[in-house]
Amino acid sequence: MSASSLSLLLVDDDPTFSAVLSRALTRRGYVVTVAHDVAGAIEAVAGACPTHAVVDLRMPGASGLVLVEHLRKLSARMRIVVLTGYASIPTAVEAIKRGATHYLAKPADADQIVAAFGESPAEGDNDIDDPNDFRPLSVRRLEWEHIQRVLAEQGGNVSATARALGMHRRTLQRKLGKKAPKG
């Protein structure tokens, strides 16, 4: 496959992550189109179907799984990698059932994503790795991401987030002041 034939749709609601990953994938020979939600992605592929896609699982509005199904209907050969900060075996299985080529937990870098595509559309794993090899996120990381998600749902309001989580506001502020735990 020539470099000019590698078109990629990148769909993630985080503009900073999208910009960084887009630049990295462009350096690896992909022509990248970026969208930040499912509706924008469907609009972006209306004119031309990409050969590859990287889709975030959780975004405002429709789930990335809805987009995976839509993309799979457009092209049975498209290589689709689903990224998520909320990795679990059930969501991995669901993503693969709906047509994803591979499923990666965030943070994933461009090299991991390219490796997940495989070398050609005929290759790749259309099933997930051995569940015993699956490394779930740590409890601290899951807690941090859950807090971030609830905070976003509450429009950034710390007091409302603390109430929604059943947590004292000061405790929540301390947790928000810390860096995201690794893995």
N, CA, C and O atoms as a DFTB+ gen file, in Angstrom:
732 C
 N C O
     1  1       0.847      -1.181       0.000
     2  2       0.000       0.000       0.000
     3  2       0.884       1.232       0.000
     4  3       1.771       1.344       0.847
     5  1       0.679       2.135      -0.896
     6  2       1.514       3.335      -0.957
     7  2       1.102       4.321       0.113
     8  3      -0.032       4.297       0.592
     9  1       2.027       5.188       0.485
    10  2       1.761       6.159       1.538
    11  2       0.596       7.070       1.184
    12  3      -0.158       7.485       2.065
    13  1       0.442       7.384      -0.100
    14  2      -0.631       8.294      -0.496
    15  2      -2.005       7.649      -0.366
    16  3      -3.018       8.348      -0.337
    17  1      -2.046       6.324      -0.288
    18  2      -3.340       5.657      -0.186
    19  2      -3.743       5.403       1.263
    20  3      -4.775       4.779       1.509
    21  1      -2.955       5.872       2.223
    22  2      -3.259       5.683       3.635
    23  2      -4.027       6.885       4.170
    24  3      -3.428       7.864       4.617
    25  1      -5.343       6.807       4.123
    26  2      -6.159       7.890       4.664
    27  2      -6.702       7.438       6.011
    28  3      -7.056       6.273       6.189
    29  1      -6.763       8.361       6.949
    30  2      -7.142       7.995       8.307
    31  2      -8.118       9.002       8.890
    32  3      -7.919      10.212       8.779
    33  1      -9.167       8.495       9.507
    34  2     -10.131       9.318      10.235
    35  2      -9.800       9.192      11.713
    36  3      -9.802       8.089      12.259
    37  1      -9.517      10.312      12.365
    38  2      -9.226      10.349      13.796
    39  2     -10.386      11.038      14.501
    40  3     -10.688      12.197      14.215
    41  1     -11.033      10.333      15.416
    42  2     -12.193      10.887      16.111
    43  2     -11.957      10.820      17.610
    44  3     -11.939       9.740      18.200
    45  1     -11.775      11.990      18.223
    46  2     -11.575      12.076      19.667
    47  2     -12.060      13.445      20.114
    48  3     -11.837      14.439      19.424
    49  1     -12.724      13.505      21.267
    50  2     -13.285      14.771      21.728
    51  2     -12.247      15.673      22.403
    52  3     -12.564      16.814      22.742
    53  1     -11.034      15.197      22.602
    54  2      -9.973      16.001      23.198
    55  2      -9.160      16.656      22.081
    56  3      -8.394      15.973      21.401
    57  1      -9.312      17.977      21.876
    58  2      -8.626      18.639      20.762
    59  2      -7.097      18.575      20.856
    60  3      -6.423      18.469      19.831
    61  1      -6.548      18.636      22.061
    62  2      -5.094      18.580      22.219
    63  2      -4.572      17.200      21.837
    64  3      -3.614      17.085      21.072
    65  1      -5.194      16.162      22.362
    66  2      -4.798      14.792      22.032
    67  2      -4.935      14.558      20.530
    68  3      -4.058      13.958      19.908
    69  1      -6.036      15.031      19.950
    70  2      -6.266      14.864      18.510
    71  2      -5.166      15.528      17.694
    72  3      -4.672      14.948      16.727
    73  1      -4.780      16.745      18.079
    74  2      -3.752      17.473      17.330
    75  2      -2.399      16.761      17.406
    76  3      -1.706      16.631      16.397
    77  1      -2.029      16.305      18.594
    78  2      -0.744      15.619      18.776
    79  2      -0.729      14.306      18.002
    80  3       0.233      14.014      17.292
    81  1      -1.789      13.517      18.136
    82  2      -1.852      12.225      17.454
    83  2      -1.930      12.413      15.939
    84  3      -1.339      11.636      15.189
    85  1      -2.645      13.422      15.490
    86  2      -2.751      13.708      14.059
    87  2      -1.380      14.001      13.463
    88  3      -1.035      13.474      12.405
    89  1      -0.593      14.847      14.145
    90  2       0.755      15.159      13.663
    91  2       1.627      13.906      13.622
    92  3       2.367      13.693      12.662
    93  1       1.540      13.083      14.655
    94  2       2.362      11.866      14.719
    95  2       1.982      10.885      13.613
    96  3       2.855      10.268      13.004
    97  1       0.701      10.742      13.355
    98  2       0.256       9.820      12.302
    99  2       0.568      10.376      10.909
   100  3       0.849       9.610       9.988
   101  1       0.522      11.686      10.752
   102  2       0.894      12.307       9.481
   103  2       2.365      12.031       9.183
   104  3       2.726      11.733       8.044
   105  1       3.212      12.130      10.205
   106  2       4.641      11.829      10.033
   107  2       4.875      10.365       9.647
   108  3       5.915      10.025       9.083
   109  1       3.908       9.509       9.954
   110  2       4.027       8.087       9.620
   111  2       3.376       7.748       8.278
   112  3       3.229       6.575       7.935
   113  1       2.984       8.786       7.514
   114  2       2.504       8.566       6.159
   115  2       1.006       8.566       5.956
   116  3       0.543       8.283       4.851
   117  1       0.231       8.873       6.979
   118  2      -1.228       8.898       6.844
   119  2      -1.712      10.304       6.497
   120  3      -1.147      11.298       6.955
   121  1      -2.757      10.371       5.689
   122  2      -3.456      11.632       5.433
   123  2      -4.608      11.643       6.427
   124  3      -5.561      10.877       6.284
   125  1      -4.526      12.509       7.437
   126  2      -5.435      12.459       8.580
   127  2      -6.554      13.496       8.471
   128  3      -6.316      14.664       8.162
   129  1      -7.771      13.038       8.731
   130  2      -8.940      13.903       8.874
   131  2      -9.384      13.776      10.323
   132  3      -9.537      12.664      10.827
   133  1      -9.591      14.901      10.998
   134  2      -9.948      14.886      12.413
   135  2     -11.400      15.304      12.599
   136  3     -11.874      16.245      11.962
   137  1     -12.098      14.596      13.478
   138  2     -13.446      14.969      13.910
   139  2     -13.478      14.816      15.432
   140  3     -12.700      14.052      16.004
   141  1     -14.384      15.549      16.080
   142  2     -14.425      15.520      17.539
   143  2     -15.685      14.877      18.103
   144  3     -15.867      14.829      19.320
   145  1     -16.552      14.385      17.233
   146  2     -17.730      13.653      17.688
   147  2     -18.228      12.776      16.548
   148  3     -17.740      12.867      15.422
   149  1     -19.201      11.929      16.852
   150  2     -19.696      10.972      15.862
   151  2     -20.335      11.690      14.673
   152  3     -20.093      11.315      13.525
   153  1     -21.137      12.705      14.931
   154  2     -21.799      13.431      13.841
   155  2     -20.774      14.068      12.893
   156  3     -20.922      13.998      11.673
   157  1     -19.742      14.684      13.459
   158  2     -18.695      15.279      12.641
   159  2     -17.930      14.241      11.842
   160  3     -17.522      14.498      10.709
   161  1     -17.736      13.073      12.428
   162  2     -17.032      11.990      11.730
   163  2     -17.852      11.460      10.566
   164  3     -17.313      11.211       9.488
   165  1     -19.144      11.287      10.775
   166  2     -20.015      10.798       9.696
   167  2     -20.028      11.802       8.551
   168  3     -20.013      11.416       7.382
   169  1     -20.055      13.073       8.883
   170  2     -20.005      14.121       7.859
   171  2     -18.661      14.089       7.112
   172  3     -18.616      14.266       5.895
   173  1     -17.572      13.861       7.856
   174  2     -16.241      13.849       7.257
   175  2     -16.044      12.698       6.270
   176  3     -15.310      12.846       5.293
   177  1     -16.686      11.560       6.511
   178  2     -16.506      10.403       5.624
   179  2     -17.557      10.348       4.518
   180  3     -17.560       9.426       3.702
   181  1     -18.434      11.325       4.495
   182  2     -19.491      11.323       3.471
   183  2     -18.903      11.435       2.067
   184  3     -19.440      10.846       1.129
   185  1     -17.819      12.174       1.909
   186  2     -17.217      12.371       0.594
   187  2     -16.260      11.273       0.184
   188  3     -16.224      10.875      -0.980
   189  1     -15.489      10.786       1.128
   190  2     -14.485       9.755       0.815
   191  2     -14.294       8.853       2.022
   192  3     -14.201       9.319       3.157
   193  1     -14.240       7.574       1.763
   194  2     -14.092       6.587       2.826
   195  2     -12.605       6.375       3.129
   196  3     -11.842       6.040       2.223
   197  1     -12.180       6.564       4.380
   198  2     -10.772       6.367       4.716
   199  2     -10.399       4.878       4.751
   200  3     -11.266       4.008       4.828
   201  1      -9.106       4.612       4.694
   202  2      -8.631       3.230       4.791
   203  2      -8.455       2.807       6.239
   204  3      -8.461       1.616       6.550
   205  1      -8.297       3.800       7.136
   206  2      -8.056       3.537       8.550
   207  2      -8.879       4.509       9.403
   208  3      -9.243       5.596       8.953
   209  1      -9.162       4.097      10.637
   210  2      -9.857       4.985      11.568
   211  2      -9.376       4.714      12.987
   212  3      -9.107       3.574      13.365
   213  1      -9.275       5.784      13.758
   214  2      -8.985       5.705      15.190
   215  2     -10.159       6.398      15.869
   216  3     -10.395       7.586      15.648
   217  1     -10.892       5.662      16.691
   218  2     -12.139       6.158      17.265
   219  2     -12.094       6.072      18.784
   220  3     -11.833       5.009      19.347
   221  1     -12.350       7.196      19.443
   222  2     -12.467       7.210      20.904
   223  2     -13.793       6.549      21.274
   224  3     -14.798       6.745      20.591
   225  1     -13.794       5.779      22.336
   226  2     -15.002       5.079      22.743
   227  2     -16.037       6.028      23.345
   228  3     -17.210       5.994      22.973
   229  1     -15.599       6.864      24.267
   230  2     -16.532       7.750      24.972
   231  2     -16.330       9.193      24.543
   232  3     -15.263       9.783      24.713
   233  1     -17.406       9.736      23.976
   234  2     -17.415      11.135      23.554
   235  2     -18.779      11.705      23.895
   236  3     -19.729      10.950      24.100
   237  1     -18.891      13.029      23.959
   238  2     -20.221      13.608      24.153
   239  2     -21.131      13.181      23.003
   240  3     -20.693      13.112      21.855
   241  1     -22.356      12.903      23.301
   242  2     -23.284      12.439      22.264
   243  2     -23.171      10.942      22.088
   244  3     -23.031      10.197      23.058
   245  1     -23.232      10.511      20.853
   246  2     -23.218       9.076      20.557
   247  2     -21.861       8.457      20.893
   248  3     -20.826       9.121      20.836
   249  1     -21.892       7.185      21.241
   250  2     -20.684       6.426      21.562
   251  2     -19.860       6.152      20.315
   252  3     -20.390       6.113      19.205
   253  1     -18.576       5.965      20.503
   254  2     -17.708       5.582      19.398
   255  2     -18.109       4.249      18.784
   256  3     -17.804       3.987      17.620
   257  1     -18.793       3.400      19.557
   258  2     -19.247       2.109      19.021
   259  2     -20.260       2.293      17.892
   260  3     -20.302       1.500      16.952
   261  1     -21.068       3.335      17.992
   262  2     -22.029       3.647      16.925
   263  2     -21.267       3.978      15.644
   264  3     -21.643       3.546      14.554
   265  1     -20.202       4.744      15.791
   266  2     -19.390       5.123      14.638
   267  2     -18.675       3.907      14.046
   268  3     -18.563       3.788      12.825
   269  1     -18.194       3.011      14.900
   270  2     -17.519       1.803      14.405
   271  2     -18.465       1.025      13.486
   272  3     -18.061       0.584      12.410
   273  1     -19.703       0.860      13.903
   274  2     -20.696       0.154      13.070
   275  2     -20.912       0.877      11.745
   276  3     -20.970       0.249      10.688
   277  1     -21.029       2.196      11.811
   278  2     -21.244       2.991      10.596
   279  2     -20.060       2.841       9.642
   280  3     -20.243       2.641       8.441
   281  1     -18.850       2.937      10.181
   282  2     -17.654       2.824       9.348
   283  2     -17.529       1.419       8.750
   284  3     -17.126       1.267       7.596
   285  1     -17.868       0.415       9.520
   286  2     -17.778      -0.957       9.026
   287  2     -18.751      -1.176       7.862
   288  3     -18.450      -1.924       6.932
   289  1     -19.906      -0.527       7.915
   290  2     -20.874      -0.632       6.814
   291  2     -20.341       0.054       5.552
   292  3     -20.636      -0.376       4.437
   293  1     -19.560       1.117       5.730
   294  2     -18.981       1.820       4.586
   295  2     -17.899       0.987       3.903
   296  3     -17.785       0.987       2.678
   297  1     -17.102       0.273       4.710
   298  2     -15.997      -0.500       4.149
   299  2     -15.668      -1.683       5.048
   300  3     -15.331      -1.513       6.220
   301  1     -15.767      -2.866       4.492
   302  2     -15.422      -4.073       5.242
   303  2     -13.912      -4.195       5.425
   304  3     -13.453      -4.938       6.294
   305  1     -13.132      -3.471       4.613
   306  2     -11.667      -3.567       4.673
   307  2     -11.027      -2.494       5.545
   308  3      -9.824      -2.552       5.801
   309  1     -11.797      -1.525       6.003
   310  2     -11.250      -0.441       6.810
   311  2     -10.660      -0.996       8.110
   312  3     -11.258      -1.855       8.759
   313  1      -9.486      -0.495       8.477
   314  2      -8.825      -0.873       9.722
   315  2      -9.275       0.123      10.791
   316  3      -9.014       1.320      10.666
   317  1      -9.946      -0.354      11.835
   318  2     -10.507       0.527      12.858
   319  2      -9.928       0.161      14.224
   320  3     -10.042      -0.977      14.680
   321  1      -9.306       1.149      14.865
   322  2      -8.793       0.969      16.221
   323  2      -9.636       1.819      17.155
   324  3      -9.818       3.014      16.923
   325  1     -10.149       1.203      18.211
   326  2     -10.925       1.916      19.223
   327  2      -9.995       2.222      20.391
   328  3      -9.309       1.336      20.902
   329  1      -9.979       3.494      20.809
   330  2      -9.190       3.935      21.962
   331  2     -10.131       4.266      23.105
   332  3     -11.224       4.785      22.881
   333  1      -9.716       3.969      24.329
   334  2     -10.526       4.358      25.461
   335  2      -9.691       4.540      26.713
   336  3      -8.689       3.857      26.923
   337  1     -10.122       5.462      27.522
   338  2      -9.531       5.657      28.838
   339  2     -10.243       4.808      29.870
   340  3      -9.843       4.781      31.034
   341  1     -11.286       4.117      29.463
   342  2     -12.099       3.301      30.363
   343  2     -12.058       1.850      29.900
   344  3     -13.097       1.259      29.605
   345  1     -10.873       1.284      29.837
   346  2     -10.696      -0.054      29.279
   347  2     -11.321      -1.131      30.161
   348  3     -11.184      -1.122      31.384
   349  1     -12.005      -2.050      29.505
   350  2     -12.538      -3.222      30.191
   351  2     -12.734      -4.325      29.160
   352  3     -12.875      -4.056      27.967
   353  1     -12.743      -5.546      29.624
   354  2     -12.935      -6.683      28.722
   355  2     -14.292      -6.592      28.016
   356  3     -14.345      -6.789      26.802
   357  1     -15.398      -6.302      28.729
   358  2     -16.694      -6.237      28.024
   359  2     -16.745      -5.191      26.907
   360  3     -17.317      -5.448      25.848
   361  1     -16.149      -4.008      27.133
   362  2     -16.188      -3.003      26.064
   363  2     -15.265      -3.396      24.917
   364  3     -15.553      -3.093      23.759
   365  1     -14.164      -4.063      25.227
   366  2     -13.274      -4.544      24.165
   367  2     -14.000      -5.555      23.292
   368  3     -13.936      -5.484      22.065
   369  1     -14.685      -6.486      23.920
   370  2     -15.434      -7.506      23.176
   371  2     -16.518      -6.846      22.327
   372  3     -16.705      -7.210      21.166
   373  1     -17.230      -5.883      22.899
   374  2     -18.292      -5.193      22.165
   375  2     -17.729      -4.429      20.964
   376  3     -18.325      -4.441      19.887
   377  1     -16.597      -3.775      21.144
   378  2     -15.977      -3.033      20.038
   379  2     -15.595      -3.977      18.900
   380  3     -15.815      -3.661      17.730
   381  1     -15.033      -5.116      19.232
   382  2     -14.630      -6.089      18.215
   383  2     -15.862      -6.665      17.517
   384  3     -15.863      -6.840      16.299
   385  1     -16.898      -6.956      18.283
   386  2     -18.146      -7.480      17.691
   387  2     -18.743      -6.499      16.692
   388  3     -19.311      -6.901      15.677
   389  1     -18.611      -5.213      16.989
   390  2     -19.197      -4.198      16.110
   391  2     -18.314      -3.860      14.912
   392  3     -18.720      -3.098      14.034
   393  1     -17.113      -4.421      14.874
   394  2     -16.298      -4.245      13.679
   395  2     -14.927      -3.634      13.864
   396  3     -14.220      -3.418      12.879
   397  1     -14.526      -3.346      15.094
   398  2     -13.191      -2.787      15.302
   399  2     -12.136      -3.848      14.997
   400  3     -12.340      -5.036      15.246
   401  1     -11.024      -3.405      14.463
   402  2      -9.896      -4.282      14.191
   403  2      -9.128      -4.553      15.477
   404  3      -8.641      -5.661      15.702
   405  1      -9.025      -3.531      16.311
   406  2      -8.277      -3.652      17.553
   407  2      -8.824      -2.648      18.557
   408  3      -9.544      -1.718      18.194
   409  1      -8.475      -2.848      19.820
   410  2      -8.949      -2.043      20.937
   411  2      -7.743      -1.734      21.811
   412  3      -7.050      -2.650      22.254
   413  1      -7.483      -0.457      22.064
   414  2      -6.334      -0.058      22.875
   415  2      -6.768       0.844      24.022
   416  3      -7.644       1.694      23.862
   417  1      -6.150       0.651      25.169
   418  2      -6.393       1.532      26.311
   419  2      -5.500       2.763      26.190
   420  3      -4.339       2.665      25.792
   421  1      -6.054       3.916      26.537
   422  2      -5.257       5.136      26.578
   423  2      -4.401       5.096      27.825
   424  3      -4.832       4.509      28.818
   425  1      -3.251       5.665      27.838
   426  2      -2.658       6.396      26.733
   427  2      -2.005       5.439      25.733
   428  3      -1.241       4.556      26.121
   429  1      -2.304       5.615      24.474
   430  2      -1.693       4.831      23.401
   431  2      -0.983       5.810      22.475
   432  3      -1.519       6.873      22.160
   433  1       0.208       5.457      22.043
   434  2       0.929       6.364      21.155
   435  2       0.750       5.935      19.698
   436  3       0.156       4.896      19.411
   437  1       1.267       6.745      18.798
   438  2       1.090       6.503      17.360
   439  2       1.687       5.171      16.931
   440  3       1.119       4.492      16.076
   441  1       2.823       4.782      17.508
   442  2       3.435       3.508      17.139
   443  2       2.541       2.324      17.533
   444  3       2.419       1.360      16.778
   445  1       1.919       2.400      18.713
   446  2       1.011       1.337      19.145
   447  2      -0.210       1.262      18.225
   448  3      -0.687       0.174      17.902
   449  1      -0.701       2.412      17.812
   450  2      -1.871       2.452      16.937
   451  2      -1.530       1.869      15.572
   452  3      -2.287       1.057      15.040
   453  1      -0.408       2.272      15.007
   454  2       0.011       1.746      13.702
   455  2       0.208       0.228      13.799
   456  3      -0.184      -0.510      12.894
   457  1       0.813      -0.233      14.891
   458  2       0.999      -1.678      15.076
   459  2      -0.349      -2.392      15.168
   460  3      -0.490      -3.514      14.682
   461  1      -1.333      -1.752      15.784
   462  2      -2.655      -2.361      15.917
   463  2      -3.366      -2.486      14.569
   464  3      -4.206      -3.368      14.392
   465  1      -3.034      -1.609      13.620
   466  2      -3.622      -1.705      12.282
   467  2      -3.139      -2.949      11.548
   468  3      -3.866      -3.489      10.714
   469  1      -1.930      -3.411      11.839
   470  2      -1.338      -4.488      11.066
   471  2      -0.703      -3.893       9.826
   472  3      -0.827      -2.691       9.588
   473  1      -0.028      -4.703       9.033
   474  2       0.692      -4.183       7.869
   475  2      -0.170      -4.044       6.640
   476  3       0.157      -3.266       5.744
   477  1      -1.255      -4.772       6.573
   478  2      -2.135      -4.660       5.409
   479  2      -3.559      -4.945       5.851
   480  3      -3.764      -5.553       6.901
   481  1      -4.555      -4.518       5.068
   482  2      -5.932      -4.756       5.446
   483  2      -6.276      -6.234       5.591
   484  3      -7.259      -6.567       6.252
   485  1      -5.499      -7.120       4.994
   486  2      -5.783      -8.546       5.118
   487  2      -5.272      -9.108       6.438
   488  3      -5.663     -10.200       6.849
   489  1      -4.385      -8.347       7.107
   490  2      -3.822      -8.814       8.364
   491  2      -4.549      -8.195       9.540
   492  3      -5.530      -7.466       9.392
   493  1      -4.024      -8.518      10.724
   494  2      -4.576      -7.924      11.932
   495  2      -5.353      -8.952      12.710
   496  3      -5.674     -10.032      12.216
   497  1      -5.642      -8.596      13.919
   498  2      -6.387      -9.517      14.743
   499  2      -7.812      -9.023      14.854
   500  3      -8.065      -7.920      15.337
   501  1      -8.720      -9.828      14.413
   502  2     -10.131      -9.481      14.491
   503  2     -10.738     -10.001      15.774
   504  3     -11.956     -10.143      15.890
   505  1      -9.882     -10.284      16.734
   506  2     -10.357     -10.629      18.055
   507  2      -9.407      -9.995      19.052
   508  3      -8.315      -9.556      18.691
   509  1      -9.826      -9.949      20.301
   510  2      -8.978      -9.317      21.296
   511  2      -7.921     -10.300      21.759
   512  3      -8.039     -11.507      21.547
   513  1      -6.893      -9.773      22.389
   514  2      -5.844     -10.613      22.929
   515  2      -6.402     -11.470      24.051
   516  3      -7.529     -11.271      24.506
   517  1      -5.607     -12.411      24.484
   518  2      -5.976     -13.278      25.585
   519  2      -6.373     -12.414      26.782
   520  3      -5.578     -11.579      27.213
   521  1      -7.576     -12.588      27.333
   522  2      -8.015     -11.770      28.464
   523  2      -7.057     -11.857      29.649
   524  3      -7.005     -10.934      30.461
   525  1      -6.299     -12.945      29.763
   526  2      -5.345     -13.053      30.860
   527  2      -4.167     -12.106      30.659
   528  3      -3.488     -11.762      31.626
   529  1      -3.912     -11.676      29.423
   530  2      -2.849     -10.731      29.130
   531  2      -3.331      -9.286      29.210
   532  3      -2.517      -8.364      29.153
   533  1      -4.631      -9.073      29.341
   534  2      -5.211      -7.738      29.372
   535  2      -4.882      -7.092      30.711
   536  3      -5.203      -7.642      31.765
   537  1      -4.244      -5.930      30.673
   538  2      -3.880      -5.240      31.902
   539  2      -4.862      -4.108      32.153
   540  3      -4.782      -3.063      31.507
   541  1      -5.787      -4.306      33.083
   542  2      -6.754      -3.241      33.355
   543  2      -6.067      -2.055      34.032
   544  3      -4.970      -2.169      34.579
   545  1      -6.746      -0.930      33.976
   546  2      -6.215       0.265      34.617
   547  2      -6.234       0.091      36.128
   548  3      -7.039      -0.668      36.668
   549  1      -5.343       0.799      36.798
   550  2      -5.302       0.725      38.259
   551  2      -6.564       1.372      38.836
   552  3      -7.239       2.160      38.173
   553  1      -6.859       1.019      40.077
   554  2      -8.039       1.584      40.743
   555  2      -7.896       3.090      40.867
   556  3      -8.867       3.823      40.683
   557  1      -6.683       3.562      41.182
   558  2      -6.470       5.018      41.291
   559  2      -6.723       5.707      39.962
   560  3      -7.327       6.779      39.925
   561  1      -6.263       5.096      38.855
   562  2      -6.471       5.689      37.527
   563  2      -7.961       5.689      37.167
   564  3      -8.477       6.680      36.649
   565  1      -8.653       4.570      37.446
   566  2     -10.087       4.499      37.165
   567  2     -10.852       5.553      37.962
   568  3     -11.758       6.201      37.437
   569  1     -10.482       5.721      39.239
   570  2     -11.137       6.730      40.069
   571  2     -10.918       8.121      39.485
   572  3     -11.857       8.912      39.387
   573  1      -9.667       8.423      39.094
   574  2      -9.339       9.732      38.538
   575  2     -10.144       9.993      37.269
   576  3     -10.691      11.082      37.093
   577  1     -10.219       9.004      36.389
   578  2     -10.957       9.183      35.135
   579  2     -12.460       9.320      35.386
   580  3     -13.139      10.085      34.701
   581  1     -12.973       8.580      36.364
   582  2     -14.396       8.701      36.701
   583  2     -14.682      10.111      37.223
   584  3     -15.679      10.725      36.844
   585  1     -13.817      10.614      38.079
   586  2     -13.987      11.973      38.599
   587  2     -13.962      12.977      37.446
   588  3     -14.782      13.894      37.410
   589  1     -13.035      12.813      36.510
   590  2     -12.938      13.724      35.370
   591  2     -14.208      13.695      34.524
   592  3     -14.683      14.731      34.060
   593  1     -14.755      12.481      34.329
   594  2     -15.970      12.345      33.521
   595  2     -17.160      13.022      34.208
   596  3     -17.930      13.735      33.564
   597  1     -17.307      12.793      35.525
   598  2     -18.413      13.409      36.263
   599  2     -18.229      14.919      36.301
   600  3     -19.202      15.662      36.175
   601  1     -16.994      15.384      36.473
   602  2     -16.719      16.819      36.462
   603  2     -17.131      17.434      35.124
   604  3     -17.720      18.514      35.093
   605  1     -16.825      16.753      34.029
   606  2     -17.222      17.248      32.703
   607  2     -18.736      17.257      32.565
   608  3     -19.301      18.192      31.999
   609  1     -19.403      16.216      33.080
   610  2     -20.874      16.159      33.019
   611  2     -21.504      17.291      33.817
   612  3     -22.596      17.757      33.491
   613  1     -20.803      17.734      34.878
   614  2     -21.322      18.811      35.726
   615  2     -20.847      20.188      35.243
   616  3     -20.979      21.179      35.961
   617  1     -20.302      20.245      34.043
   618  2     -19.870      21.518      33.471
   619  2     -18.706      22.152      34.205
   620  3     -18.554      23.373      34.177
   621  1     -17.874      21.346      34.864
   622  2     -16.720      21.872      35.576
   623  2     -17.030      22.381      36.973
   624  3     -16.137      22.901      37.642
   625  1     -18.256      22.248      37.431
   626  2     -18.666      22.727      38.749
   627  2     -18.201      21.725      39.808
   628  3     -18.716      20.609      39.883
   629  1     -17.226      22.129      40.624
   630  2     -16.635      21.234      41.623
   631  2     -17.651      20.866      42.702
   632  3     -17.719      19.708      43.113
   633  1     -18.433      21.829      43.160
   634  2     -19.422      21.540      44.208
   635  2     -20.470      20.546      43.723
   636  3     -20.813      19.604      44.438
   637  1     -20.980      20.753      42.509
   638  2     -21.973      19.829      41.955
   639  2     -21.362      18.436      41.737
   640  3     -22.032      17.423      41.939
   641  1     -20.106      18.394      41.329
   642  2     -19.417      17.120      41.126
   643  2     -19.255      16.391      42.452
   644  3     -19.472      15.182      42.532
   645  1     -18.871      17.131      43.499
   646  2     -18.716      16.521      44.823
   647  2     -20.041      15.933      45.293
   648  3     -20.075      14.829      45.838
   649  1     -21.131      16.666      45.084
   650  2     -22.454      16.139      45.462
   651  2     -22.789      14.890      44.664
   652  3     -23.275      13.909      45.227
   653  1     -22.535      14.914      43.353
   654  2     -22.848      13.766      42.496
   655  2     -22.032      12.536      42.894
   656  3     -22.505      11.407      42.763
   657  1     -20.811      12.752      43.379
   658  2     -19.948      11.637      43.769
   659  2     -20.112      11.236      45.236
   660  3     -19.547      10.235      45.679
   661  1     -20.888      12.024      45.986
   662  2     -21.056      11.740      47.410
   663  2     -19.752      11.948      48.172
   664  3     -19.411      11.176      49.068
   665  1     -19.031      12.998      47.803
   666  2     -17.701      13.252      48.337
   667  2     -17.663      14.682      48.881
   668  3     -18.340      15.568      48.359
   669  1     -16.881      14.899      49.916
   670  2     -16.720      16.259      50.425
   671  2     -15.981      17.090      49.380
   672  3     -15.066      16.602      48.717
   673  1     -16.386      18.340      49.243
   674  2     -15.811      19.214      48.214
   675  2     -14.299      19.359      48.365
   676  3     -13.581      19.349      47.365
   677  1     -13.801      19.492      49.596
   678  2     -12.356      19.660      49.804
   679  2     -11.587      18.396      49.403
   680  3     -10.495      18.478      48.840
   681  1     -12.158      17.245      49.693
   682  2     -11.529      15.985      49.290
   683  2     -11.427      15.933      47.772
   684  3     -10.393      15.559      47.218
   685  1     -12.516      16.315      47.105
   686  2     -12.517      16.333      45.646
   687  2     -11.476      17.320      45.119
   688  3     -10.763      17.015      44.163
   689  1     -11.384      18.492      45.732
   690  2     -10.403      19.478      45.281
   691  2      -8.974      18.944      45.425
   692  3      -8.131      19.197      44.563
   693  1      -8.698      18.215      46.498
   694  2      -7.369      17.612      46.664
   695  2      -7.092      16.604      45.557
   696  3      -5.996      16.574      44.996
   697  1      -8.092      15.776      45.244
   698  2      -7.930      14.770      44.187
   699  2      -7.739      15.437      42.824
   700  3      -6.950      14.961      42.007
   701  1      -8.454      16.530      42.578
   702  2      -8.327      17.238      41.307
   703  2      -6.987      17.951      41.185
   704  3      -6.527      18.207      40.072
   705  1      -6.357      18.273      42.305
   706  2      -5.080      18.962      42.277
   707  2      -3.913      18.049      41.953
   708  3      -2.803      18.514      41.692
   709  1      -4.169      16.738      41.970
   710  2      -3.093      15.775      41.696
   711  2      -3.045      15.451      40.227
   712  3      -4.036      15.613      39.514
   713  1      -1.878      14.986      39.760
   714  2      -1.724      14.536      38.383
   715  2      -2.463      13.220      38.193
   716  3      -2.721      12.494      39.153
   717  1      -2.795      12.927      36.957
   718  2      -3.442      11.651      36.653
   719  2      -2.470      10.514      36.939
   720  3      -1.326      10.548      36.487
   721  1      -2.920       9.502      37.693
   722  2      -2.047       8.351      37.942
   723  2      -1.777       7.586      36.646
   724  3      -2.619       7.563      35.748
   725  1      -0.619       6.968      36.554
   726  2      -0.296       6.168      35.374
   727  2      -0.966       4.817      35.478
   728  3      -1.076       4.226      36.553
   729  1      -1.423       4.335      34.295
   730  2      -1.980       2.992      34.150
   731  2      -2.767       2.581      35.288
   732  3      -3.297       1.470      35.303
